Amino acid sequence: MTKSTTSGKIAYLLVIISLILILFNILRLIMAYAFGHPYLFGLSPLIDIDREMNFPTLFSTLLLLLCSLLIYLISGAQKKAGKGDARWSILATIFLFLSIDEFSSIHELLIVPVRTWLNTGGMLYFAWVIPFVIITIILAAIYIPFIIRLPVKIRLLTFVAATLYVSGALGIEMLGGVYFEAIGEQRTLIYELITMVEESLEIFGLTLYVYTLLLFWRSTDDTGSFQLKLTS
């Protein structure tokens, strides 16, 4: 990847891939619930947006890894300009962990022990959200002042991307927990639609953030200073 690569074209490609994955999932749902072919000739596990170790999971993992790489590059440029801030490096590490978690579902290992310990249900039925909500609040307190100091366009795009991602990863996940508990842990059409909205928000949030980071990184001049260009 070079700085001459157009941020908008990369974002456009990522959006197209996202839409293809979502459309394949919709096709899977139609075949399963309208025509009684839940396995879709063996393809269903590979395109199910709520399953692990398949194409949607791989794509989300790569998006998170790309965010981590771009943040690392921005961190290096900032250090070169004498404006180093440890929060860039920490953020790159956070996205690296999220990519590993996305692929291996580490967070799901917390569900049973946390639910048993706190006797949770309803919006906290998927009990892994409890420690992650706490961590998110702490990170928000640390990073909101940091983000506010970014150029206006980057700041606004970052807030929108974060809102989309967190709304899906935590907000819709908690609503899905209410429904999943109420129906006795069954994968119904409604539940699958809820999870599709959840995963779609995460994917589009990450895609927007990749575009934002590319735009910010490409604005670095030869001296390591940032001169934000409004064209992409």
Rosetta blueprint (number, residue, H / E / L):
1 M L
2 T L
3 K L
4 S L
5 T L
6 T L
7 S H
8 G H
9 K H
10 I H
11 A H
12 Y H
13 L H
14 L H
15 V H
16 I H
17 I H
18 S H
19 L H
20 I H
21 L H
22 I H
23 L H
24 F H
25 N H
26 I H
27 L H
28 R H
29 L H
30 I H
31 M H
32 A H
33 Y H
34 A L
35 F L
36 G L
37 H L
38 P L
39 Y L
40 L H
41 F H
42 G H
43 L L
44 S H
45 P H
46 L H
47 I H
48 D L
49 I L
50 D L
51 R L
52 E L
53 M L
54 N L
55 F H
56 P H
57 T H
58 L H
59 F H
60 S H
61 T H
62 L H
63 L H
64 L H
65 L H
66 L H
67 C H
68 S H
69 L H
70 L H
71 I H
72 Y H
73 L H
74 I H
75 S H
76 G H
77 A H
78 Q H
79 K H
80 K H
81 A L
82 G L
83 K L
84 G L
85 D L
86 A H
87 R H
88 W H
89 S H
90 I H
91 L H
92 A H
93 T H
94 I H
95 F H
96 L H
97 F H
98 L H
99 S H
100 I H
101 D H
102 E H
103 F H
104 S H
105 S L
106 I H
107 H H
108 E H
109 L H
110 L H
111 I H
112 V H
113 P H
114 V H
115 R H
116 T H
117 W H
118 L H
119 N L
120 T L
121 G L
122 G H
123 M H
124 L H
125 Y L
126 F L
127 A L
128 W L
129 V H
130 I H
131 P H
132 F H
133 V H
134 I H
135 I H
136 T H
137 I H
138 I H
139 L H
140 A H
141 A H
142 I H
143 Y H
144 I H
145 P H
146 F H
147 I H
148 I H
149 R L
150 L L
151 P L
152 V H
153 K H
154 I H
155 R H
156 L H
157 L H
158 T H
159 F H
160 V H
161 A H
162 A H
163 T H
164 L H
165 Y H
166 V H
167 S H
168 G H
169 A H
170 L H
171 G H
172 I H
173 E H
174 M H
175 L H
176 G H
177 G H
178 V H
179 Y H
180 F H
181 E H
182 A H
183 I L
184 G L
185 E L
186 Q L
187 R L
188 T L
189 L H
190 I H
191 Y H
192 E H
193 L H
194 I H
195 T H
196 M H
197 V H
198 E H
199 E H
200 S H
201 L H
202 E H
203 I H
204 F H
205 G H
206 L H
207 T H
208 L H
209 Y H
210 V H
211 Y H
212 T H
213 L H
214 L H
215 L H
216 F H
217 W H
218 R H
219 S L
220 T E
221 D L
222 D L
223 T L
224 G L
225 S L
226 F E
227 Q L
228 L L
229 K L
230 L L
231 T L
232 S L
